[in-house]
């Protein structure tokens, strides 16, 4: 497979993956563009890897986690509508407005998580990777992956509980 063929077939998936990591379509496009530029230069070597797709996804993850992108955490936008557009599953009977609101609320809560915790959740639930695969990608122990996931989910639960009005509470 040539690099142009690879880029053409994988671009959509890489962009969706980057949007899930960053929460920002523009930033995800920048990340994917940088990664594909580096991929093109190194294509002969990457093409020989066991899984060029996994290799490039790892490059996207590393670019997201890179110190050069730290400012992105402070600039996460509410992208519920955009995420709803990118969703692979869209139930015909579901209420689109309700889905957008729920997605936006979830995204806003995810945006408050530290980068590694958010990356662990995206890799586990969006990419459906095992703890061992995530540990390999992040360069850490499996127990660290489980710890980050546990902390992230606990934070999300606390945020959800704080949004539920207490009986008799008038607002």
PyMOL commands that set and color helices and strands:
alter all, ss='L'
color gray80, all
select helices_A, chain A and resi 3-22+25-41+43-47+52-65+67-75+80-86+96-111+115-126+131-138+142-163
alter helices_A, ss='H'
color red, helices_A
deselect
rebuild
show_as cartoon
